[in-house]
Amino acid sequence: MLKFITMTDGYKVGHKPMFDALGKVSTIYSNGTFRGSRIKEQEKVVFLGLQFLLQHYLMEVAEETFFSQPKKKVLDYYQRRLDGYLGPNNIGVEHIGALHDLGYIPLEFYAVPEGTHVKLKHPAFTVENTHPDFYWVTNYFETLISDVLWQPCTSATTAYRYYKIFKKYADETGGNVAGIPYQGHNFSMRGMVLPEGAALSDLGHLSVFKGSDTLPTIDLIEDYYGCLDVIAQSVAASEHSVMTLLGKEGEYYTLESLIKNQPNGFLSLVVDGFNFWKVIGEYLPKLKPSIMARNGKTIIRPDTGTPEDILCGDENHTNPFARKGLIECLWDLFGGTINSAGYKVLDSHIGSIYGDSITEERALAICARLKAKGFACTLENFVLGIGSFTYNFVTRDTHGFAIKATYGVVNDEERLIFKDPQTGDGLKKSARGRLALIEQDGDVVLVDGLNKADHLALMDKNLHKLVWRNSAFVRRYTWDDVRVNVMKG
């Protein structure tokens, strides 16, 4: 098992003697900020995951792998790690032993409520040591904090962009917006790094949507956000191992058998194993009576090709069904209704989902093309899967997440720390001193350059609230709190 005390960048183990060389340091105060986004016109980032970080790593893992272990065992391990990693060094293990004796993590976190959309360059949280002997702890765990938080924050921000696409087109086509939480479905787990990474990313997805196949996230949210309500949902769905087991000659029998075997509820069938348009044009008409007899919706899932063309049609295709696209083919066969805005809504017994390669650009294109064809852009007609290309092809730098010190106390003198590199594009220029977020004229502004007295004077107005101190929660958020905050935008 990974050890809590070495969950850091290797270079950080040597910082205590470096600090000590500068004088008697007693305080290091840092903040976590999204400094700038590589996504065009992205102005805010959703803050999410702190409660999990604090409870799991700074309490549970810290207790299991550090505080509950014999002190000698811990110090022998740490010394062996230092000697093997750095060779001869003067770091020592006394400070690690002192932390073990203390029995808790001497830090306090102030933060905006989880789920808040935080402006770029505005700190989402601050962290500071609570005991003067352990100033070194603040930034020792900077790496761990960053490692855990950037992904759920980034995924929640991404999910919210998808939500805005669905909301825009549902509104424009007179659709039922109540279905939007299920219109973006998370299929990313197999492409993420470890189940824990998939669940942390899905934490972000589920702060916006309710459709997901990343099952472990339900445990995470139940355990760390205390939610026992319905957190995520999916449907009974086939995969290619089922659909192709009997070969081409058995494909129709497979479809017929699965439909009859599942008379109730949602049933999703992936039907591109051999010839997708043959299934749509030849098999579905024969299966229509069975589909219409079901007490539930049968969902047709294409999985290969260009999603926009498969769903919306390719006018240059030689196959007449492919020219129309799946949604129009389903309308022609099963019919439906016209909503109050004049857009077509498929019969409740039939629908579609496309779960492969759906980028934001493709989601926009699909919605725009279906709207142009007169179809409502709502759950009744289609669901789009959001996968690991979207949720995994991002980094900490997507929104410039960084944890940096801006205040310290050395030899009993307050120091307002900052950096302002003259090279580069200015992205790494930091705030200075202690920080506060204040509501002013209907907006949120950052106040920096504060000493401790000035910072305390703003405490009542500061949107950063004490969340955790000395290995204990002062404030917790429910999953309902998180979702409400996220949906405020």
C-alpha positions in Angstrom: 0.0 0.0 0.0 1.2 3.5 -0.7 2.3 5.4 2.4 0.7 8.7 3.3 3.9 10.3 4.5 5.5 9.9 1.0 2.5 11.0 -1.0 4.5 14.0 -2.3 6.9 15.1 -4.9 10.3 13.8 -4.0 12.0 17.2 -3.9 9.7 18.3 -1.1 11.2 16.0 1.5 14.2 18.4 1.6 12.3 21.7 2.1 12.2 21.8 5.9 16.0 22.3 6.3 15.8 24.9 3.5 13.1 26.8 5.3 15.1 26.5 8.6 18.1 28.1 6.9 16.0 31.3 6.3 15.1 31.9 9.9 12.5 30.8 12.4 9.6 30.0 10.2 6.2 29.5 12.0 3.6 29.9 9.3 3.1 29.0 5.7 -0.2 29.9 4.1 -1.1 28.7 0.6 -4.0 28.8 -1.8 -5.4 26.6 -4.6 -6.3 28.6 -7.8 -7.3 27.9 -11.4 -4.9 30.4 -13.0 -6.1 30.3 -16.6 -7.9 28.0 -19.0 -6.9 26.5 -22.3 -10.6 26.2 -23.2 -11.7 29.2 -25.2 -14.1 31.5 -23.3 -13.9 29.4 -20.1 -14.2 31.9 -17.3 -15.0 29.7 -14.3 -14.1 26.2 -13.0 -16.2 24.1 -10.7 -14.6 23.4 -7.3 -15.2 19.8 -6.2 -13.6 17.0 -4.3 -12.1 18.6 -1.2 -14.4 16.7 1.2 -13.2 13.4 -0.3 -9.6 14.5 -0.1 -9.7 15.5 3.5 -11.6 12.5 4.8 -9.9 9.8 2.7 -6.3 10.9 2.5 -5.7 13.3 5.4 -7.8 11.2 7.8 -8.3 7.6 6.7 -5.0 6.9 4.8 -3.0 9.1 7.2 -4.3 7.1 10.2 -3.9 3.7 8.5 -0.4 4.1 7.1 1.1 6.6 9.5 -0.4 7.5 12.8 -1.5 4.0 13.7 1.8 2.5 12.8 4.6 2.1 15.4 6.8 5.2 15.4 10.0 3.3 14.9 8.6 1.5 11.9 7.6 4.8 10.3 10.9 6.5 11.0 13.0 3.5 9.8 10.9 3.5 6.6 11.3 7.2 6.1 15.1 7.2 6.7 15.5 4.2 4.3 13.5 6.1 1.7 15.6 9.3 2.1 18.9 7.4 1.9 18.0 5.4 -1.1 16.3 8.3 -2.9 18.8 11.1 -2.2 21.9 9.5 -1.0 23.8 11.3 1.8 21.6 14.1 3.2 21.0 16.3 6.2 17.2 16.1 6.2 16.7 13.9 9.2 13.5 12.2 10.5 12.9 14.1 13.7 10.2 16.3 12.2 8.4 13.2 10.9 8.6 11.7 14.4 7.2 14.9 15.9 4.2 14.8 13.5 3.6 11.2 14.5 3.7 12.2 18.2 1.3 15.0 17.5 -1.3 12.5 16.2 -3.1 14.7 13.7 -2.5 16.8 10.6 -2.0 20.4 11.9 -3.6 22.2 8.9 -6.8 24.2 8.4 -8.7 24.6 5.1 -10.9 27.5 4.2 -12.8 27.1 1.0 -15.8 28.1 -1.1 -18.7 25.7 -0.9 -18.2 22.6 -3.0 -19.9 22.8 -6.4 -19.2 26.6 -6.7 -18.2 27.9 -10.1 -15.0 29.8 -9.2 -13.5 32.5 -11.4 -10.2 32.0 -12.9 -7.4 33.5 -10.8 -9.6 33.5 -7.8 -8.6 31.0 -5.0 -11.0 28.2 -4.4 -9.4 27.4 -1.0 -6.6 28.3 1.3 -4.6 26.0 3.6 -2.4 27.0 6.5 -0.6 25.2 9.4 -2.2 25.5 12.8 0.9 24.7 14.9 4.1 26.8 14.5 6.4 23.7 14.6 4.7 22.3 11.5 4.9 25.1 9.0 6.5 22.6 6.6 3.4 20.5 6.4 1.4 23.1 4.4 3.3 22.7 1.2 4.6 19.2 1.9 1.2 17.9 0.8 0.7 20.4 -2.0 1.3 17.6 -4.5 -1.3 15.2 -3.0 -3.9 18.0 -2.8 -3.3 18.9 -6.5 -3.2 15.3 -7.6 -6.6 14.5 -6.0 -8.5 17.7 -6.8 -7.7 18.8 -10.4 -9.5 15.9 -12.1 -13.0 16.1 -10.4 -12.9 19.9 -10.8 -12.0 19.6 -14.5 -14.6 16.9 -15.2 -17.3 18.8 -13.4 -16.5 21.9 -15.5 -16.5 19.8 -18.7 -19.8 18.1 -17.8 -21.4 21.5 -17.2 -20.4 22.6 -20.7 -22.2 19.5 -22.1 -25.2 20.4 -20.0 -25.3 23.8 -21.5 -25.4 22.3 -25.0 -28.3 20.0 -24.1 -30.1 22.8 -22.3 -29.8 25.3 -25.2 -31.1 22.9 -27.8 -33.9 21.5 -25.5 -35.1 25.0 -25.0 -34.9 25.8 -28.7 -36.8 22.7 -29.7 -39.5 22.9 -27.1 -38.3 19.8 -25.3 -38.7 18.5 -21.8 -35.6 19.8 -19.9 -36.3 17.4 -17.0 -34.6 14.7 -19.0 -31.3 16.5 -19.5 -29.6 14.9 -16.4 -29.8 11.6 -18.3 -28.9 12.9 -21.7 -25.2 12.9 -21.1 -24.1 9.4 -20.0 -20.6 8.7 -18.6 -18.9 5.8 -20.5 -15.3 6.7 -19.5 -14.3 4.2 -16.8 -12.4 1.7 -18.9 -10.2 4.5 -20.3 -9.4 6.2 -17.0 -6.4 5.6 -14.7 -7.4 3.1 -12.0 -11.0 2.7 -10.6 -10.3 5.5 -8.1 -9.4 7.9 -10.9 -12.5 6.9 -12.8 -14.6 7.5 -9.7 -13.1 10.9 -9.0 -13.7 12.0 -12.6 -17.2 10.7 -12.4 -17.7 12.7 -9.2 -17.5 15.7 -11.5 -19.8 14.1 -14.1 -22.4 13.2 -11.6 -22.4 16.7 -10.1 -24.2 17.7 -13.3 -25.7 14.5 -14.8 -27.2 11.3 -13.3 -26.4 8.9 -16.1 -23.2 6.9 -15.6 -21.7 3.4 -16.0 -18.9 4.2 -13.5 -20.4 2.2 -10.7 -17.8 2.8 -8.0 -18.7 6.5 -7.8 -21.9 5.6 -6.1 -19.8 4.2 -3.2 -17.6 7.2 -3.2 -20.5 9.6 -2.9 -22.4 7.5 -0.3 -19.2 7.2 1.8 -17.8 10.8 1.6 -20.9 12.9 0.9 -23.4 10.9 2.9 -25.9 10.4 0.1 -28.2 7.4 0.2 -30.6 8.7 -2.5 -30.4 7.7 -6.2 -27.0 9.0 -7.3 -26.5 7.5 -10.7 -28.5 5.3 -13.0 -28.1 3.2 -16.1 -30.0 0.6 -18.1 -29.9 -3.0 -19.0 -27.6 -3.0 -22.0 -26.0 -5.5 -24.3 -22.4 -5.5 -25.6 -20.8 -7.0 -28.7 -19.9 -10.3 -26.9 -23.7 -10.9 -26.6 -24.7 -9.5 -29.9 -22.2 -11.4 -32.0 -22.0 -14.7 -30.1 -24.3 -16.4 -32.7 -22.6 -14.8 -35.7 -24.2 -13.0 -38.6 -26.7 -15.8 -39.2 -27.9 -15.6 -35.6 -28.1 -11.8 -35.3 -31.9 -11.6 -35.9 -32.5 -14.4 -33.4 -30.3 -12.7 -30.9 -32.3 -9.4 -31.2 -35.6 -11.2 -31.0 -34.6 -13.2 -28.0 -33.2 -10.3 -26.0 -36.3 -8.2 -26.7 -38.6 -11.0 -25.6 -36.4 -11.8 -22.6 -36.7 -8.2 -21.3 -40.4 -7.4 -21.4 -40.1 -4.4 -19.0 -38.0 -1.3 -18.6 -35.2 0.1 -20.6 -33.2 -2.2 -22.9 -30.2 -0.9 -24.9 -29.0 -3.0 -27.9 -25.7 -2.4 -29.7 -26.5 -3.3 -33.3 -23.4 -2.5 -35.3 -21.7 -5.8 -35.0 -22.1 -6.7 -38.7 -24.3 -4.4 -40.8 -26.0 -1.6 -38.9 -28.2 -0.4 -41.7 -29.5 -3.9 -42.3 -30.6 -4.1 -38.7 -32.4 -0.7 -39.1 -33.9 -1.3 -42.5 -34.7 -5.1 -42.4 -34.7 -6.4 -38.9 -36.4 -3.6 -36.9 -39.6 -3.6 -39.0 -40.0 -7.3 -38.2 -39.3 -6.6 -34.6 -41.6 -3.7 -34.3 -44.6 -5.6 -32.8 -42.3 -7.1 -30.1 -40.8 -3.6 -29.4 -44.2 -2.0 -29.2 -45.5 -4.7 -26.9 -42.8 -4.1 -24.3 -43.5 -2.1 -21.2 -40.5 0.1 -21.7 -38.2 1.7 -24.1 -35.9 -0.2 -26.5 -32.8 1.9 -27.2 -30.8 1.4 -30.4 -27.1 1.9 -30.0 -24.8 2.4 -33.0 -21.2 2.3 -32.1 -19.1 2.7 -35.3 -18.8 5.4 -37.8 -19.2 9.2 -37.8 -21.7 9.9 -35.0 -23.2 13.0 -36.6 -23.9 11.1 -39.9 -25.2 7.9 -38.2 -27.7 9.8 -36.1 -28.6 12.6 -38.5 -28.0 11.2 -41.9 -25.4 11.4 -44.7 -27.0 12.8 -47.8 -24.1 11.4 -50.0 -24.5 7.8 -48.8 -25.8 5.2 -51.2 -27.9 3.4 -48.6 -31.3 5.1 -48.3 -31.5 4.5 -44.5 -28.0 5.9 -44.0 -29.0 9.0 -46.0 -31.9 9.6 -43.5 -29.9 8.7 -40.3 -31.1 6.7 -37.4 -33.4 9.2 -35.8 -35.4 9.8 -38.9 -35.5 6.0 -39.6 -37.0 5.4 -36.2 -39.5 8.1 -36.7 -40.6 6.6 -40.0 -41.0 3.2 -38.5 -42.3 3.9 -35.0 -43.8 7.4 -35.3 -44.3 9.6 -32.3 -45.7 13.0 -31.5 -45.2 16.7 -32.3 -44.4 18.8 -29.3 -45.8 22.3 -28.7 -42.9 23.9 -30.5 -43.5 21.8 -33.6 -40.6 19.3 -33.2 -40.8 15.6 -33.5 -40.6 13.3 -30.5 -40.2 9.6 -31.0 -42.7 7.1 -29.6 -42.0 6.2 -26.0 -41.1 2.6 -26.9 -38.1 3.5 -29.0 -35.0 5.7 -28.6 -31.3 5.9 -29.3 -27.9 6.3 -27.7 -24.5 7.0 -29.2 -21.7 6.4 -26.8 -18.5 6.5 -28.8 -16.3 9.5 -29.7 -18.9 12.2 -28.6 -16.8 15.4 -28.2 -18.4 18.7 -27.4 -18.1 19.7 -31.0 -20.0 16.6 -32.1 -22.6 17.1 -29.4 -23.2 20.5 -30.8 -23.3 19.3 -34.4 -25.7 16.5 -33.6 -28.1 18.8 -31.8 -27.9 21.4 -34.5 -28.5 18.9 -37.3 -31.4 17.2 -35.6 -33.0 20.5 -34.9 -32.7 21.4 -38.6 -34.4 18.2 -39.4 -37.3 19.0 -37.1 -36.5 16.7 -34.2 -36.6 17.7 -30.5 -33.1 17.6 -29.0 -34.2 15.8 -25.9 -33.9 12.6 -23.9 -36.9 11.0 -25.7 -35.0 11.0 -29.0 -31.3 10.4 -28.0 -28.7 10.1 -25.3 -25.0 10.9 -25.9 -22.2 9.0 -24.2 -19.3 11.0 -22.8 -16.1 8.9 -22.7 -12.5 8.8 -21.7 -11.4 10.9 -24.7 -13.3 13.8 -23.1 -12.5 13.1 -19.5 -9.0 11.7 -19.8 -7.5 13.9 -22.5 -7.1 16.8 -20.0 -4.5 17.7 -17.5 -3.9 19.9 -14.4 -2.9 22.6 -16.9 -6.3 22.5 -18.7 -7.4 25.1 -16.2 -4.0 26.0 -14.8 -4.6 24.5 -11.3 -1.9 25.5 -8.9 -1.3 25.6 -5.1 1.1 28.3 -4.1 2.2 30.0 -0.9 1.4 33.7 -0.6 2.0 34.4 3.1 4.4 33.3 5.8 5.8 34.3 9.1 9.6 34.3 9.6 11.3 35.4 12.8 7.8 36.7 14.0 7.6 39.0 10.9 4.8 38.7 8.5 5.9 38.2 4.9 3.5 38.8 2.0 4.8 36.2 -0.5 4.3 36.6 -4.2 6.0 35.7 -7.5 5.9 37.7 -10.7 8.1 36.1 -13.4 9.2 38.5 -16.1 9.5 35.7 -18.6 6.4 33.9 -19.9 2.9 35.1 -20.5 2.0 36.3 -17.0 0.0 33.2 -16.2 2.2 32.4 -13.2 2.0 35.8 -11.6 0.5 35.2 -8.2 -1.6 37.0 -5.7 0.2 38.1 -2.6 -0.4 37.9 1.1 -3.5 36.5 2.7 -6.6 36.3 0.4 -10.3 36.8 0.6 -13.2 36.5 -1.8 -15.8 39.2 -1.3 -19.2 39.8 -2.9 -19.2 43.4 -4.2 -21.8 45.0 -6.5 -23.2 41.7 -7.5 -19.9 40.2 -8.3 -17.1 38.3 -6.5 -13.8 40.0 -6.2 -10.4 38.9 -4.9 -8.9 40.9 -2.2 -5.2 40.2 -1.7 -2.2 41.8 -0.1 -3.7 41.2 3.4 -1.8 40.8 6.6 -3.4 38.6 9.3 -5.2 41.5 11.1 -6.7 42.8 7.9 -7.7 39.2 6.9 -9.4 38.6 10.2 -11.4 41.9 9.8 -12.8 40.5 6.5 -13.6 37.1 7.9 -17.4 37.6 8.1 -17.5 38.8 4.5 -15.1 36.2 3.1 -16.6 33.5 1.0 -13.9 31.2 2.1 -15.3 29.3 5.1 -13.5 27.0 7.6 -14.1 23.4 6.4 -11.5 21.4 8.3 -9.0 21.9 11.1 -6.6 19.5 12.8 -7.9 16.3 11.3 -11.6 17.1 12.0 -14.4 18.6 9.9 -15.9 21.9 10.9 -18.2 22.0 7.9 -19.5 19.3 5.5 -21.5 19.4 2.3 -24.2 17.0 1.3 -24.4 15.7 -2.3 -27.6 17.8 -2.7 -25.6 20.9 -1.7 -23.0 20.1 -4.3 -25.5 19.6 -7.1 -27.5 22.7 -6.2 -24.3 24.8 -6.3 -23.1 23.4 -9.6 -26.5 24.0 -11.3 -26.4 27.6 -10.2 -23.7 28.1 -12.8 
